[in-house]
Amino acid sequence: MSDVLNPPQDEAVEPTLALKSRSKVIAVTSGKGGVGKTFVSANLAAALAKRGLRVLVLDADLGLANLDVVLNLYPKITLHDVFTGKSKLEDAIYKAPGGFSVLLAGSGMVEYSRLAPEVRDDFLRIMESLVPNYDIVLLDTGAGISDVVLFAVSMASEVLLVATPEPTALTDAYATIKVLGAQQKRQRIRVVINQVARTGDGNAITTQLQQVLDRFVNKDSEHPLKLIHMGDIPADPAVRQAIMKRQLLGQSDPGCPAALAMTQLASKVESAVIKHGA
Amino acid sequence: MIRLSDLRLDDARALLEHDPSSELPAADASPVVYMQSILDGLCELSLRDPLTGLSNRRHFNHLLNREIEAVARSGESVLLLMLDIDHFKKVNDTYGHHAGDLVLQAVSKCLETCVRPMDTVSRFGGEEFAAILPNCPSSFGLVVAERIREAVSGLAITVSPTETIRVTISIGGAYAPEWVRSTQELWTERADEQLYRAKSAGRNCVFIEEQRGVAVSADEKGMLFGHHLFGDPASGGVDDDVSNSAVAGSEMNRAN
Protein backbone atom coordinates (compact mmCIF):
# COMPACT_ATOMS: atom_id res chain seq x y z
CA MET A 1 0.00 0.00 0.00
CA SER A 2 2.69 2.43 1.01
CA ASP A 3 4.27 1.84 -2.39
CA VAL A 4 1.19 3.18 -4.12
CA LEU A 5 1.06 6.27 -1.95
CA ASN A 6 4.80 6.82 -2.16
CA PRO A 7 6.02 5.77 -5.56
CA PRO A 8 9.60 4.50 -5.64
CA GLN A 9 12.34 6.98 -6.46
CA ASP A 10 13.18 5.63 -9.89
CA GLU A 11 9.65 6.56 -10.97
CA ALA A 12 11.10 10.00 -11.57
CA VAL A 13 13.25 8.59 -14.35
CA GLU A 14 10.56 8.28 -16.96
CA PRO A 15 10.50 4.83 -18.47
CA THR A 16 9.09 4.59 -21.96
CA LEU A 17 5.38 4.93 -21.86
CA ALA A 18 4.90 1.48 -23.31
CA LEU A 19 6.90 -0.17 -20.56
CA LYS A 20 5.36 1.94 -17.86
CA SER A 21 1.89 1.14 -19.15
CA ARG A 22 2.62 -2.52 -19.47
CA SER A 23 3.61 -2.83 -15.85
CA LYS A 24 0.10 -1.92 -14.74
CA VAL A 25 -1.70 -4.30 -17.05
CA ILE A 26 -2.82 -7.74 -15.94
CA ALA A 27 -4.35 -10.11 -18.44
CA VAL A 28 -7.04 -12.32 -16.98
CA THR A 29 -7.33 -15.42 -19.10
CA SER A 30 -8.44 -19.03 -19.02
CA GLY A 31 -8.03 -22.11 -21.15
CA LYS A 32 -11.60 -23.19 -21.34
CA GLY A 33 -14.62 -20.93 -21.40
CA GLY A 34 -17.06 -21.09 -18.54
CA VAL A 35 -14.63 -21.23 -15.61
CA GLY A 36 -15.70 -17.86 -14.27
CA LYS A 37 -12.98 -15.73 -15.82
CA THR A 38 -15.22 -12.75 -16.36
CA PHE A 39 -16.82 -13.13 -12.94
CA VAL A 40 -13.38 -13.17 -11.34
CA SER A 41 -12.29 -10.10 -13.36
CA ALA A 42 -15.30 -8.07 -12.30
CA ASN A 43 -15.18 -9.03 -8.64
CA LEU A 44 -11.43 -8.67 -8.43
CA ALA A 45 -11.76 -5.21 -9.93
CA ALA A 46 -14.33 -4.26 -7.31
CA ALA A 47 -12.13 -5.62 -4.51
CA LEU A 48 -9.14 -3.65 -5.85
CA ALA A 49 -11.26 -0.51 -6.12
CA LYS A 50 -12.28 -0.96 -2.50
CA ARG A 51 -8.58 -0.85 -1.60
CA GLY A 52 -8.47 2.62 -3.04
CA LEU A 53 -7.04 1.82 -6.43
CA ARG A 54 -8.20 3.25 -9.71
CA VAL A 55 -9.13 0.19 -11.73
CA LEU A 56 -10.16 -0.28 -15.34
CA VAL A 57 -11.50 -3.54 -16.70
CA LEU A 58 -11.06 -3.75 -20.42
CA ASP A 59 -13.16 -6.44 -21.91
CA ALA A 60 -10.82 -7.59 -24.65
CA ASP A 61 -12.87 -10.64 -25.50
CA LEU A 62 -13.49 -9.27 -28.93
CA GLY A 63 -15.25 -12.37 -30.12
CA LEU A 64 -17.75 -12.84 -27.37
CA ALA A 65 -17.66 -10.18 -24.73
CA ASN A 66 -19.91 -10.73 -21.77
CA LEU A 67 -18.65 -8.52 -19.00
CA ASP A 68 -21.75 -6.46 -19.63
CA VAL A 69 -23.90 -9.44 -18.74
CA VAL A 70 -22.07 -10.07 -15.47
CA LEU A 71 -22.26 -6.41 -14.47
CA ASN A 72 -25.79 -5.81 -15.68
CA LEU A 73 -24.39 -2.88 -17.55
CA TYR A 74 -25.44 -2.19 -21.10
CA PRO A 75 -23.32 0.62 -22.44
CA LYS A 76 -24.40 2.08 -25.74
CA ILE A 77 -20.87 2.98 -26.72
CA THR A 78 -18.16 0.34 -27.04
CA LEU A 79 -14.60 0.11 -28.26
CA HIS A 80 -16.05 -0.83 -31.61
CA ASP A 81 -17.48 2.67 -31.93
CA VAL A 82 -14.17 4.19 -30.92
CA PHE A 83 -12.31 2.15 -33.53
CA THR A 84 -14.75 3.11 -36.23
CA GLY A 85 -14.51 6.77 -35.25
CA LYS A 86 -18.15 7.03 -34.23
CA SER A 87 -17.45 7.91 -30.62
CA LYS A 88 -14.79 9.37 -28.41
CA LEU A 89 -12.85 7.09 -26.07
CA GLU A 90 -13.96 9.00 -22.97
CA ASP A 91 -17.58 8.28 -23.81
CA ALA A 92 -16.94 4.54 -24.01
CA ILE A 93 -15.69 4.30 -20.44
CA TYR A 94 -18.39 3.52 -17.95
CA LYS A 95 -18.51 3.46 -14.18
CA ALA A 96 -19.35 -0.02 -12.94
CA PRO A 97 -21.31 -0.63 -9.72
CA GLY A 98 -18.19 -1.75 -7.84
CA GLY A 99 -16.46 1.61 -8.17
CA PHE A 100 -14.25 0.74 -11.10
CA SER A 101 -14.34 1.65 -14.78
CA VAL A 102 -15.15 -0.61 -17.68
CA LEU A 103 -14.54 -0.42 -21.36
CA LEU A 104 -16.28 -3.02 -23.46
CA ALA A 105 -15.14 -4.28 -26.81
CA GLY A 106 -18.73 -4.80 -27.90
CA SER A 107 -20.29 -8.13 -28.67
CA GLY A 108 -20.66 -7.31 -32.33
CA MET A 109 -16.95 -7.13 -32.98
CA VAL A 110 -16.57 -10.60 -34.38
CA GLU A 111 -14.89 -9.23 -37.47
CA TYR A 112 -12.02 -8.09 -35.29
CA SER A 113 -11.42 -11.53 -33.90
CA ARG A 114 -8.83 -12.04 -36.60
CA LEU A 115 -7.08 -8.89 -35.55
CA ALA A 116 -5.80 -7.00 -38.54
CA PRO A 117 -2.65 -4.91 -37.99
CA GLU A 118 -4.71 -1.68 -38.02
CA VAL A 119 -6.78 -3.02 -35.14
CA ARG A 120 -3.64 -3.89 -33.23
CA ASP A 121 -2.38 -0.35 -33.70
CA ASP A 122 -5.73 1.11 -32.63
CA PHE A 123 -5.73 -1.10 -29.61
CA LEU A 124 -2.18 -0.17 -28.61
CA ARG A 125 -2.86 3.50 -29.10
CA ILE A 126 -5.95 3.30 -26.91
CA MET A 127 -4.07 1.36 -24.26
CA GLU A 128 -1.30 3.93 -24.20
CA SER A 129 -3.71 6.77 -23.68
CA LEU A 130 -5.80 4.92 -21.10
CA VAL A 131 -3.35 3.27 -18.78
CA PRO A 132 -1.84 6.44 -17.21
CA ASN A 133 -5.26 7.22 -15.72
CA TYR A 134 -5.35 4.02 -13.68
CA ASP A 135 -3.38 2.10 -11.09
CA ILE A 136 -4.34 -1.29 -12.49
CA VAL A 137 -5.87 -2.36 -15.77
CA LEU A 138 -7.43 -5.81 -15.99
CA LEU A 139 -7.65 -7.16 -19.51
CA ASP A 140 -10.41 -9.72 -19.64
CA THR A 141 -9.41 -11.85 -22.61
CA GLY A 142 -11.33 -14.40 -24.59
CA ALA A 143 -11.13 -18.09 -23.75
CA GLY A 144 -8.69 -20.37 -25.50
CA ILE A 145 -5.74 -19.07 -27.47
CA SER A 146 -6.79 -16.99 -30.42
CA ASP A 147 -4.39 -14.42 -31.80
CA VAL A 148 -6.59 -11.84 -30.08
CA VAL A 149 -5.98 -13.47 -26.73
CA LEU A 150 -2.26 -13.76 -27.38
CA PHE A 151 -2.12 -10.14 -28.43
CA ALA A 152 -4.06 -8.98 -25.38
CA VAL A 153 -1.82 -11.05 -23.14
CA SER A 154 1.27 -9.61 -24.81
CA MET A 155 0.26 -6.14 -23.60
CA ALA A 156 0.28 -7.29 -20.00
CA SER A 157 3.16 -7.60 -17.59
CA GLU A 158 1.30 -10.22 -15.58
CA VAL A 159 -1.03 -13.03 -16.52
CA LEU A 160 -3.71 -14.25 -14.16
CA LEU A 161 -4.99 -17.62 -15.31
CA VAL A 162 -8.36 -18.71 -14.01
CA ALA A 163 -9.08 -22.44 -13.90
CA THR A 164 -11.40 -24.80 -12.05
CA PRO A 165 -10.57 -28.24 -10.62
CA GLU A 166 -12.63 -29.89 -13.33
CA PRO A 167 -10.42 -32.19 -15.50
CA THR A 168 -11.16 -30.61 -18.89
CA ALA A 169 -10.73 -27.10 -17.50
CA LEU A 170 -7.40 -28.14 -16.05
CA THR A 171 -6.16 -29.73 -19.25
CA ASP A 172 -7.13 -26.56 -21.09
CA ALA A 173 -5.41 -24.40 -18.49
CA TYR A 174 -2.28 -26.50 -18.86
CA ALA A 175 -2.39 -26.17 -22.66
CA THR A 176 -2.78 -22.39 -22.31
CA ILE A 177 0.18 -22.19 -19.97
CA LYS A 178 2.27 -24.14 -22.47
CA VAL A 179 1.31 -21.85 -25.33
CA LEU A 180 2.01 -18.70 -23.33
CA GLY A 181 5.35 -20.12 -22.33
CA ALA A 182 6.27 -21.19 -25.84
CA GLN A 183 4.95 -18.23 -27.82
CA GLN A 184 5.63 -15.38 -25.45
CA LYS A 185 8.59 -16.73 -23.53
CA ARG A 186 6.74 -15.96 -20.35
CA GLN A 187 8.39 -17.10 -17.20
CA ARG A 188 5.71 -16.30 -14.68
CA ILE A 189 2.02 -17.05 -14.76
CA ARG A 190 -0.24 -16.41 -11.82
CA VAL A 191 -2.97 -18.92 -11.15
CA VAL A 192 -6.26 -18.62 -9.36
CA ILE A 193 -8.41 -21.72 -8.94
CA ASN A 194 -12.11 -21.03 -8.94
CA GLN A 195 -14.86 -23.23 -7.49
CA VAL A 196 -12.67 -25.27 -5.16
CA ALA A 197 -14.41 -27.68 -2.80
CA ARG A 198 -11.97 -27.34 0.11
CA THR A 199 -9.36 -24.84 1.18
CA GLY A 200 -6.00 -25.97 -0.08
CA ASP A 201 -7.31 -27.77 -3.18
CA GLY A 202 -6.31 -24.87 -5.39
CA ASN A 203 -2.78 -24.79 -4.07
CA ALA A 204 -2.46 -28.53 -4.67
CA ILE A 205 -3.69 -28.06 -8.24
CA THR A 206 -1.20 -25.30 -8.97
CA THR A 207 1.57 -27.46 -7.50
CA GLN A 208 0.44 -30.31 -9.70
CA LEU A 209 0.43 -28.10 -12.80
CA GLN A 210 3.92 -26.92 -11.90
CA GLN A 211 5.19 -30.49 -11.56
CA VAL A 212 3.84 -31.48 -14.97
CA LEU A 213 5.38 -28.33 -16.45
CA ASP A 214 8.71 -29.08 -14.83
CA ARG A 215 8.79 -32.58 -16.22
CA PHE A 216 7.50 -31.96 -19.74
CA VAL A 217 8.17 -28.32 -20.56
CA ASN A 218 10.78 -26.82 -18.27
CA LYS A 219 13.29 -29.62 -18.38
CA ASP A 220 14.87 -28.49 -21.63
CA SER A 221 13.76 -24.90 -21.66
CA GLU A 222 15.97 -21.88 -21.36
CA HIS A 223 13.16 -19.91 -19.82
CA PRO A 224 11.45 -22.18 -17.29
CA LEU A 225 7.87 -21.31 -16.48
CA LYS A 226 7.00 -20.64 -12.89
CA LEU A 227 3.43 -20.73 -11.66
CA ILE A 228 2.47 -18.57 -8.72
CA HIS A 229 -0.58 -19.60 -6.81
CA MET A 230 -2.64 -16.51 -6.09
CA GLY A 231 -5.51 -18.10 -4.25
CA ASP A 232 -8.61 -20.23 -4.26
CA ILE A 233 -12.14 -19.04 -4.77
CA PRO A 234 -14.35 -21.49 -2.91
CA ALA A 235 -17.40 -23.05 -4.51
CA ASP A 236 -20.01 -20.89 -2.85
CA PRO A 237 -23.77 -20.79 -3.39
CA ALA A 238 -23.55 -17.02 -2.99
CA VAL A 239 -21.71 -16.85 -6.33
CA ARG A 240 -24.60 -18.39 -8.19
CA GLN A 241 -27.00 -16.05 -6.47
CA ALA A 242 -24.88 -13.04 -7.36
CA ILE A 243 -24.72 -14.14 -10.99
CA MET A 244 -28.47 -14.68 -11.11
CA LYS A 245 -28.99 -11.19 -9.73
CA ARG A 246 -26.31 -9.84 -12.04
CA GLN A 247 -24.57 -8.30 -9.07
CA LEU A 248 -21.07 -8.28 -7.73
CA LEU A 249 -20.40 -10.31 -4.60
CA GLY A 250 -19.74 -7.07 -2.72
CA GLN A 251 -23.29 -5.97 -3.48
CA SER A 252 -25.21 -9.18 -3.03
CA ASP A 253 -23.37 -10.90 -0.17
CA PRO A 254 -20.23 -9.06 0.97
CA GLY A 255 -19.47 -11.48 3.80
CA CYS A 256 -19.66 -14.72 1.84
CA PRO A 257 -16.56 -16.95 1.57
CA ALA A 258 -16.11 -16.20 -2.13
CA ALA A 259 -16.19 -12.46 -1.46
CA LEU A 260 -13.56 -12.84 1.24
CA ALA A 261 -11.43 -14.85 -1.16
CA MET A 262 -11.74 -12.04 -3.73
CA THR A 263 -10.53 -9.56 -1.13
CA GLN A 264 -7.49 -11.69 -0.42
CA LEU A 265 -6.84 -12.12 -4.12
CA ALA A 266 -7.03 -8.35 -4.58
CA SER A 267 -4.41 -7.79 -1.91
CA LYS A 268 -2.08 -10.30 -3.56
CA VAL A 269 -2.66 -8.82 -7.02
CA GLU A 270 -1.96 -5.35 -5.74
CA SER A 271 1.36 -6.29 -4.23
CA ALA A 272 2.23 -8.30 -7.35
CA VAL A 273 1.77 -5.32 -9.62
CA ILE A 274 3.66 -2.99 -7.35
CA LYS A 275 6.45 -5.44 -6.72
CA HIS A 276 7.01 -6.38 -10.34
CA GLY A 277 5.95 -3.12 -11.90
CA ALA A 278 7.90 0.11 -12.28
CA MET B 1 -45.98 -9.92 -50.05
CA ILE B 2 -44.28 -11.46 -53.01
CA ARG B 3 -46.47 -13.37 -55.41
CA LEU B 4 -44.95 -16.42 -57.05
CA SER B 5 -46.35 -15.42 -60.41
CA ASP B 6 -44.35 -12.17 -60.26
CA LEU B 7 -41.05 -14.00 -59.97
CA ARG B 8 -39.02 -15.16 -62.92
CA LEU B 9 -38.04 -18.64 -61.79
CA ASP B 10 -37.43 -20.22 -65.20
CA ASP B 11 -33.64 -20.14 -64.94
CA ALA B 12 -33.65 -21.61 -61.46
CA ARG B 13 -36.11 -24.31 -62.53
CA ALA B 14 -33.99 -25.13 -65.58
CA LEU B 15 -30.87 -25.45 -63.43
CA LEU B 16 -32.59 -27.79 -61.02
CA GLU B 17 -34.22 -29.81 -63.82
CA HIS B 18 -30.82 -30.49 -65.34
CA ASP B 19 -29.37 -31.68 -62.07
CA PRO B 20 -30.12 -35.35 -61.55
CA SER B 21 -29.94 -35.16 -57.77
CA SER B 22 -32.20 -32.15 -57.38
CA GLU B 23 -35.89 -32.60 -56.88
CA LEU B 24 -38.21 -29.97 -58.24
CA PRO B 25 -41.11 -29.01 -56.02
CA ALA B 26 -44.52 -30.32 -56.95
CA ALA B 27 -46.45 -27.90 -59.11
CA ASP B 28 -49.36 -27.84 -56.68
CA ALA B 29 -47.18 -27.10 -53.61
CA SER B 30 -48.01 -24.00 -51.58
CA PRO B 31 -46.03 -20.89 -52.63
CA VAL B 32 -43.92 -21.03 -49.45
CA VAL B 33 -43.09 -24.71 -49.88
CA TYR B 34 -42.39 -24.13 -53.56
CA MET B 35 -40.04 -21.19 -52.97
CA GLN B 36 -38.33 -22.93 -50.10
CA SER B 37 -37.53 -25.99 -52.17
CA ILE B 38 -36.29 -23.86 -55.07
CA LEU B 39 -33.98 -21.99 -52.67
CA ASP B 40 -32.84 -25.20 -50.97
CA GLY B 41 -32.14 -26.73 -54.37
CA LEU B 42 -30.08 -23.71 -55.46
CA CYS B 43 -28.14 -23.65 -52.19
CA GLU B 44 -27.39 -27.33 -52.61
CA LEU B 45 -26.26 -26.73 -56.18
CA SER B 46 -24.07 -23.80 -55.16
CA LEU B 47 -22.16 -25.97 -52.69
CA ARG B 48 -21.55 -28.98 -54.90
CA ASP B 49 -19.07 -29.66 -57.66
CA PRO B 50 -21.14 -30.66 -60.71
CA LEU B 51 -18.70 -33.21 -62.11
CA THR B 52 -17.85 -35.19 -59.00
CA GLY B 53 -20.73 -34.42 -56.67
CA LEU B 54 -18.25 -33.49 -53.93
CA SER B 55 -18.38 -30.27 -51.95
CA ASN B 56 -16.99 -27.44 -54.01
CA ARG B 57 -14.45 -24.82 -53.03
CA ARG B 58 -17.13 -22.50 -51.67
CA HIS B 59 -18.49 -25.14 -49.33
CA PHE B 60 -14.96 -26.12 -48.34
CA ASN B 61 -14.14 -22.52 -47.34
CA HIS B 62 -17.27 -22.33 -45.25
CA LEU B 63 -16.57 -25.62 -43.46
CA LEU B 64 -12.91 -24.83 -42.88
CA ASN B 65 -13.80 -21.52 -41.24
CA ARG B 66 -16.23 -23.29 -38.99
CA GLU B 67 -13.56 -25.77 -37.94
CA ILE B 68 -11.12 -22.94 -37.23
CA GLU B 69 -13.61 -21.46 -34.78
CA ALA B 70 -14.24 -24.84 -33.17
CA VAL B 71 -10.52 -25.52 -32.75
CA ALA B 72 -9.89 -22.11 -31.19
CA ARG B 73 -12.57 -22.66 -28.62
CA SER B 74 -12.31 -26.37 -27.90
CA GLY B 75 -8.76 -27.36 -28.82
CA GLU B 76 -10.18 -30.20 -30.90
CA SER B 77 -7.73 -32.01 -33.13
CA VAL B 78 -8.66 -31.38 -36.76
CA LEU B 79 -6.70 -32.58 -39.78
CA LEU B 80 -6.73 -30.99 -43.20
CA LEU B 81 -5.54 -33.11 -46.12
CA MET B 82 -4.69 -31.80 -49.57
CA LEU B 83 -4.72 -34.51 -52.22
CA ASP B 84 -3.59 -34.31 -55.83
CA ILE B 85 -3.86 -37.00 -58.51
CA ASP B 86 -0.38 -37.75 -59.88
CA HIS B 87 0.38 -37.06 -63.56
CA PHE B 88 -3.23 -36.22 -64.26
CA LYS B 89 -2.29 -34.18 -67.32
CA LYS B 90 -0.95 -37.36 -68.88
CA VAL B 91 -4.33 -39.03 -68.49
CA ASN B 92 -6.00 -36.16 -70.32
CA ASP B 93 -3.33 -36.06 -73.00
CA THR B 94 -3.27 -39.82 -73.59
CA TYR B 95 -6.90 -40.82 -73.19
CA GLY B 96 -8.76 -37.54 -73.71
CA HIS B 97 -10.75 -35.26 -71.44
CA HIS B 98 -13.67 -37.61 -71.10
CA ALA B 99 -11.33 -40.21 -69.61
CA GLY B 100 -9.99 -37.48 -67.33
CA ASP B 101 -13.51 -36.77 -66.11
CA LEU B 102 -14.10 -40.45 -65.43
CA VAL B 103 -10.89 -40.60 -63.41
CA LEU B 104 -11.94 -37.57 -61.37
CA GLN B 105 -15.31 -39.16 -60.70
CA ALA B 106 -13.87 -42.55 -59.74
CA VAL B 107 -11.25 -41.00 -57.44
CA SER B 108 -13.88 -38.74 -55.83
CA LYS B 109 -16.11 -41.68 -55.09
CA CYS B 110 -13.17 -43.60 -53.66
CA LEU B 111 -12.13 -40.67 -51.42
CA GLU B 112 -15.62 -40.38 -50.00
CA THR B 113 -15.75 -44.06 -49.10
CA CYS B 114 -12.37 -43.83 -47.35
CA VAL B 115 -13.46 -41.26 -44.77
CA ARG B 116 -16.09 -41.11 -42.05
CA PRO B 117 -19.48 -39.55 -42.75
CA MET B 118 -18.54 -36.59 -40.54
CA ASP B 119 -15.52 -35.81 -42.71
CA THR B 120 -15.80 -33.67 -45.80
CA VAL B 121 -14.06 -34.24 -49.10
CA SER B 122 -14.09 -31.31 -51.49
CA ARG B 123 -12.90 -30.76 -54.98
CA PHE B 124 -10.44 -27.96 -54.47
CA GLY B 125 -9.85 -27.37 -58.16
CA GLY B 126 -8.66 -29.34 -61.19
CA GLU B 127 -7.32 -32.67 -59.97
CA GLU B 128 -6.77 -31.37 -56.45
CA PHE B 129 -8.97 -32.35 -53.51
CA ALA B 130 -9.16 -31.31 -49.89
CA ALA B 131 -10.46 -33.29 -46.94
CA ILE B 132 -11.39 -31.91 -43.53
CA LEU B 133 -11.28 -34.50 -40.75
CA PRO B 134 -12.66 -33.15 -37.49
CA ASN B 135 -11.86 -34.87 -34.23
CA CYS B 136 -8.97 -36.78 -35.76
CA PRO B 137 -6.34 -37.61 -33.12
CA SER B 138 -2.78 -36.97 -34.24
CA SER B 139 -1.92 -40.65 -34.12
CA PHE B 140 -4.65 -41.47 -36.67
CA GLY B 141 -3.86 -38.94 -39.36
CA LEU B 142 -1.17 -40.86 -41.16
CA VAL B 143 -3.18 -44.10 -41.02
CA VAL B 144 -6.20 -42.47 -42.62
CA ALA B 145 -4.13 -40.75 -45.30
CA GLU B 146 -2.28 -43.97 -46.11
CA ARG B 147 -5.58 -45.81 -46.41
CA ILE B 148 -6.79 -43.21 -48.90
CA ARG B 149 -3.56 -43.42 -50.90
CA GLU B 150 -3.71 -47.21 -51.08
CA ALA B 151 -7.38 -47.25 -52.02
CA VAL B 152 -6.80 -44.84 -54.91
CA SER B 153 -3.81 -46.78 -56.22
CA GLY B 154 -5.92 -49.94 -56.17
CA LEU B 155 -8.66 -48.47 -58.35
CA ALA B 156 -9.12 -49.90 -61.84
CA ILE B 157 -10.85 -47.13 -63.77
CA THR B 158 -12.55 -48.11 -67.00
CA VAL B 159 -12.27 -45.20 -69.39
CA SER B 160 -13.44 -46.94 -72.55
CA PRO B 161 -14.75 -50.43 -73.43
CA THR B 162 -11.18 -51.55 -74.03
CA GLU B 163 -9.13 -49.46 -71.65
CA THR B 164 -8.71 -49.57 -67.88
CA ILE B 165 -6.24 -47.25 -66.21
CA ARG B 166 -4.72 -46.81 -62.79
CA VAL B 167 -3.74 -43.59 -61.08
CA THR B 168 -1.99 -42.68 -57.85
CA ILE B 169 -2.46 -39.77 -55.48
CA SER B 170 -0.10 -37.64 -53.40
CA ILE B 171 -1.29 -36.43 -50.02
CA GLY B 172 -0.14 -33.65 -47.72
CA GLY B 173 -1.69 -32.91 -44.35
CA ALA B 174 -1.58 -30.41 -41.52
CA TYR B 175 -3.38 -30.21 -38.20
CA ALA B 176 -4.99 -27.02 -37.01
CA PRO B 177 -2.76 -25.67 -34.27
CA GLU B 178 -4.73 -26.58 -31.17
CA TRP B 179 -6.26 -23.70 -29.23
CA VAL B 180 -5.06 -21.20 -31.78
CA ARG B 181 -7.43 -19.43 -34.11
CA SER B 182 -5.70 -20.00 -37.41
CA THR B 183 -6.70 -18.63 -40.77
CA GLN B 184 -7.83 -20.46 -43.87
CA GLU B 185 -4.80 -19.25 -45.81
CA LEU B 186 -2.25 -20.31 -43.22
CA TRP B 187 -3.77 -23.70 -42.67
CA THR B 188 -4.16 -24.67 -46.32
CA GLU B 189 -0.69 -23.31 -47.02
CA ARG B 190 0.78 -25.65 -44.42
CA ALA B 191 -1.07 -28.64 -45.86
CA ASP B 192 0.00 -27.59 -49.35
CA GLU B 193 3.63 -27.52 -48.26
CA GLN B 194 3.33 -31.14 -47.21
CA LEU B 195 1.66 -32.01 -50.51
CA TYR B 196 4.58 -30.40 -52.28
CA ARG B 197 6.95 -32.54 -50.23
CA ALA B 198 4.99 -35.65 -51.24
CA LYS B 199 5.24 -34.67 -54.90
CA SER B 200 8.97 -33.97 -54.61
CA ALA B 201 9.53 -37.28 -52.85
CA GLY B 202 8.35 -39.14 -55.94
CA ARG B 203 4.53 -38.97 -55.63
CA ASN B 204 2.12 -41.67 -54.46
CA CYS B 205 3.02 -40.98 -50.85
CA VAL B 206 1.86 -39.13 -47.74
CA PHE B 207 3.44 -36.34 -45.71
CA ILE B 208 1.81 -34.91 -42.62
CA GLU B 209 3.20 -31.93 -40.78
CA GLU B 210 4.47 -32.67 -37.32
CA GLN B 211 2.32 -31.00 -34.74
CA ARG B 212 3.77 -28.20 -32.74
CA GLY B 213 4.33 -28.95 -29.10
CA VAL B 214 1.14 -27.40 -27.85
CA ALA B 215 -0.92 -30.54 -27.66
CA VAL B 216 -1.24 -32.10 -24.25
CA SER B 217 0.10 -35.63 -24.46
CA ALA B 218 -1.35 -38.67 -22.73
CA ASP B 219 1.68 -38.73 -20.44
CA GLU B 220 1.12 -35.14 -19.42
CA LYS B 221 -2.56 -35.78 -18.80
CA GLY B 222 -1.70 -38.86 -16.79
CA MET B 223 0.56 -36.87 -14.55
CA LEU B 224 -1.81 -33.91 -14.41
CA PHE B 225 -4.58 -36.07 -13.02
CA GLY B 226 -2.22 -38.34 -11.20
CA HIS B 227 -2.32 -37.36 -7.58
CA HIS B 228 -3.00 -34.67 -5.03
CA LEU B 229 -5.61 -33.13 -7.19
CA PHE B 230 -8.69 -34.45 -5.52
CA GLY B 231 -6.81 -36.25 -2.82
CA ASP B 232 -5.81 -35.19 0.62
CA PRO B 233 -4.70 -31.57 0.47
CA ALA B 234 -2.63 -32.19 3.59
CA SER B 235 -0.31 -34.34 1.49
CA GLY B 236 0.89 -31.04 0.09
CA GLY B 237 2.20 -31.34 -3.41
CA VAL B 238 5.88 -31.75 -3.01
CA ASP B 239 6.51 -35.45 -3.41
CA ASP B 240 6.64 -36.84 -6.86
CA ASP B 241 5.73 -40.47 -6.61
CA VAL B 242 5.19 -41.92 -10.04
CA SER B 243 3.63 -45.18 -8.87
CA ASN B 244 0.96 -43.31 -6.93
CA SER B 245 0.26 -41.20 -9.90
CA ALA B 246 -0.25 -44.18 -12.18
CA VAL B 247 -2.86 -45.70 -9.89
CA ALA B 248 -4.78 -42.51 -9.34
CA GLY B 249 -4.45 -41.70 -13.02
CA SER B 250 -6.29 -44.82 -14.07
CA GLU B 251 -9.06 -44.07 -11.61
CA MET B 252 -9.34 -40.65 -13.14
CA ASN B 253 -9.62 -42.11 -16.60
CA ARG B 254 -12.43 -44.37 -15.51
CA ALA B 255 -14.21 -41.44 -13.99
CA ASN B 256 -14.09 -39.77 -17.35
HADDOCK unambig.tbl for C-alpha pairs under 7 A between the chains (distance, minus, plus):
assign (segid A and resid 143 and name CA) (segid B and resid 73 and name CA) 6.83 0.50 0.50
assign (segid A and resid 144 and name CA) (segid B and resid 72 and name CA) 6.07 0.50 0.50
assign (segid A and resid 144 and name CA) (segid B and resid 73 and name CA) 5.48 0.50 0.50
assign (segid A and resid 144 and name CA) (segid B and resid 179 and name CA) 5.56 0.50 0.50
assign (segid A and resid 145 and name CA) (segid B and resid 72 and name CA) 6.35 0.50 0.50
assign (segid A and resid 145 and name CA) (segid B and resid 179 and name CA) 4.98 0.50 0.50
assign (segid A and resid 145 and name CA) (segid B and resid 180 and name CA) 4.86 0.50 0.50
assign (segid A and resid 145 and name CA) (segid B and resid 181 and name CA) 6.87 0.50 0.50
assign (segid A and resid 146 and name CA) (segid B and resid 72 and name CA) 6.04 0.50 0.50
assign (segid A and resid 146 and name CA) (segid B and resid 179 and name CA) 6.84 0.50 0.50
assign (segid A and resid 146 and name CA) (segid B and resid 180 and name CA) 4.75 0.50 0.50
assign (segid A and resid 146 and name CA) (segid B and resid 181 and name CA) 4.47 0.50 0.50
assign (segid A and resid 147 and name CA) (segid B and resid 180 and name CA) 6.82 0.50 0.50
assign (segid A and resid 147 and name CA) (segid B and resid 181 and name CA) 6.30 0.50 0.50
assign (segid A and resid 175 and name CA) (segid B and resid 214 and name CA) 6.40 0.50 0.50
assign (segid A and resid 175 and name CA) (segid B and resid 215 and name CA) 6.80 0.50 0.50
assign (segid A and resid 175 and name CA) (segid B and resid 216 and name CA) 6.25 0.50 0.50
assign (segid A and resid 178 and name CA) (segid B and resid 214 and name CA) 6.38 0.50 0.50
assign (segid A and resid 179 and name CA) (segid B and resid 214 and name CA) 6.10 0.50 0.50
assign (segid A and resid 200 and name CA) (segid B and resid 233 and name CA) 5.78 0.50 0.50
assign (segid A and resid 201 and name CA) (segid B and resid 229 and name CA) 6.91 0.50 0.50
assign (segid A and resid 201 and name CA) (segid B and resid 233 and name CA) 5.89 0.50 0.50
assign (segid A and resid 204 and name CA) (segid B and resid 228 and name CA) 6.17 0.50 0.50
assign (segid A and resid 204 and name CA) (segid B and resid 229 and name CA) 6.11 0.50 0.50
assign (segid A and resid 204 and name CA) (segid B and resid 233 and name CA) 6.39 0.50 0.50
assign (segid A and resid 204 and name CA) (segid B and resid 236 and name CA) 6.34 0.50 0.50
assign (segid A and resid 204 and name CA) (segid B and resid 237 and name CA) 5.58 0.50 0.50
assign (segid A and resid 205 and name CA) (segid B and resid 229 and name CA) 5.51 0.50 0.50
assign (segid A and resid 207 and name CA) (segid B and resid 237 and name CA) 5.67 0.50 0.50
assign (segid A and resid 208 and name CA) (segid B and resid 224 and name CA) 6.33 0.50 0.50
assign (segid A and resid 208 and name CA) (segid B and resid 237 and name CA) 6.62 0.50 0.50
assign (segid A and resid 209 and name CA) (segid B and resid 224 and name CA) 6.43 0.50 0.50
assign (segid A and resid 212 and name CA) (segid B and resid 220 and name CA) 6.37 0.50 0.50
assign (segid A and resid 212 and name CA) (segid B and resid 223 and name CA) 6.32 0.50 0.50
assign (segid A and resid 212 and name CA) (segid B and resid 224 and name CA) 6.18 0.50 0.50
